[in-house]
Amino acid sequence: MKRYWKLIVFAALVALVLVLDHIYGWSDALRGGDGLALLRAAVREDLLRAAALYCVLTVVGCVVLSLPGVTFAVIAGVLFGPWLGTALCLVATTLGAVAAFLAGRFFLKDAIEPLVRKNALLDRLLFEDAGRSDIVLLMITRLVPLFPYNLQNFAYGVTDISLGAYSLYTFLFMIPGVALFTVGSVGLTAGSGRWGYLAAAAGLLVLVVLLAWAVKRRYLDRPEKEK
């Protein structure tokens, strides 16, 4: 029973958040519709409060609701524009990733590790390539779109990587992807300057693809004897 108490505590916390979410409808703001309209009104009335609410909802979405990572960037762009939206999304998703990391390390280690080992690439990177540096590891998993965003957040909690390194490199290596989707969402919804935003998003897409290709070629496609 002792080995399961952390999992039970975490499950109880998740259940509490889900119940409160059902009562108060917090996650509706991340699913569009009336919730998104309410957030837009909040931005007009009190930008600071709206930014704080967005960050809280994003952290909850990362840890409890398992929403796709792109969701947070798109909503940030629609609500806050390209610059503030990108900054807020980076801060919020980094906080969410850190919260998931801590949950994986202190509550879900026994449950997460078997799931990670089922993903051959993650298993190799996180557990078999023990000599790989933290910065290279985070660069690969954040830039190459081969790894489930939510799973890798929890997965790092069962590795030996330090919280400081994980937080810093997660923030840095998410910048290109977050900027791409945030600026792109502004381009798709903007009333004026649309083509400028779309052109910027296209440039960011090229950058992201090239970075992912270079990282994949350098670290994932080499023969095992060269690694």
Secondary structure in CASP SS format (residue, H / E / C, confidence):
PFRMAT SS
TARGET T0000
AUTHOR 0000-0000-0000
METHOD secondary structure of the structure
MODEL  1
M C 1.00
K H 1.00
R H 1.00
Y H 1.00
W H 1.00
K H 1.00
L H 1.00
I H 1.00
V H 1.00
F H 1.00
A H 1.00
A H 1.00
L H 1.00
V H 1.00
A H 1.00
L H 1.00
V H 1.00
L H 1.00
V H 1.00
L H 1.00
D H 1.00
H H 1.00
I H 1.00
Y H 1.00
G C 1.00
W H 1.00
S H 1.00
D H 1.00
A H 1.00
L H 1.00
R C 1.00
G C 1.00
G C 1.00
D H 1.00
G H 1.00
L H 1.00
A H 1.00
L H 1.00
L H 1.00
R H 1.00
A H 1.00
A H 1.00
V H 1.00
R H 1.00
E H 1.00
D C 1.00
L H 1.00
L H 1.00
R H 1.00
A H 1.00
A H 1.00
A H 1.00
L H 1.00
Y H 1.00
C H 1.00
V H 1.00
L H 1.00
T H 1.00
V H 1.00
V H 1.00
G H 1.00
C H 1.00
V H 1.00
V H 1.00
L H 1.00
S C 1.00
L C 1.00
P C 1.00
G H 1.00
V H 1.00
T H 1.00
F H 1.00
A H 1.00
V H 1.00
I H 1.00
A H 1.00
G H 1.00
V H 1.00
L H 1.00
F H 1.00
G C 1.00
P H 1.00
W H 1.00
L H 1.00
G H 1.00
T H 1.00
A H 1.00
L H 1.00
C H 1.00
L H 1.00
V H 1.00
A H 1.00
T H 1.00
T H 1.00
L H 1.00
G H 1.00
A H 1.00
V H 1.00
A H 1.00
A H 1.00
F H 1.00
L H 1.00
A H 1.00
G H 1.00
R H 1.00
F H 1.00
F C 1.00
L C 1.00
K H 1.00
D H 1.00
A H 1.00
I H 1.00
E H 1.00
P H 1.00
L H 1.00
V H 1.00
R H 1.00
K H 1.00
N C 1.00
A H 1.00
L H 1.00
L H 1.00
D H 1.00
R H 1.00
L H 1.00
L H 1.00
F H 1.00
E H 1.00
D C 1.00
A C 1.00
G C 1.00
R C 1.00
S C 1.00
D H 1.00
I H 1.00
V H 1.00
L H 1.00
L H 1.00
M H 1.00
I H 1.00
T H 1.00
R H 1.00
L H 1.00
V C 1.00
P C 1.00
L C 1.00
F C 1.00
P C 1.00
Y H 1.00
N H 1.00
L H 1.00
Q H 1.00
N H 1.00
F H 1.00
A H 1.00
Y H 1.00
G H 1.00
V H 1.00
T C 1.00
D C 1.00
I C 1.00
S C 1.00
L H 1.00
G H 1.00
A H 1.00
Y H 1.00
S H 1.00
L H 1.00
Y H 1.00
T H 1.00
F H 1.00
L H 1.00
F H 1.00
M H 1.00
I H 1.00
P H 1.00
G H 1.00
V H 1.00
A H 1.00
L H 1.00
F H 1.00
T H 1.00
V H 1.00
G H 1.00
S H 1.00
V H 1.00
G H 1.00
L H 1.00
T H 1.00
A C 1.00
G C 1.00
S C 1.00
G C 1.00
R H 1.00
W H 1.00
G H 1.00
Y H 1.00
L H 1.00
A H 1.00
A H 1.00
A H 1.00
A H 1.00
G H 1.00
L H 1.00
L H 1.00
V H 1.00
L H 1.00
V H 1.00
V H 1.00
L H 1.00
L H 1.00
A H 1.00
W H 1.00
A H 1.00
V H 1.00
K H 1.00
R H 1.00
R H 1.00
Y H 1.00
L H 1.00
D C 1.00
R C 1.00
P C 1.00
E H 1.00
K H 1.00
E H 1.00
K C 1.00
END
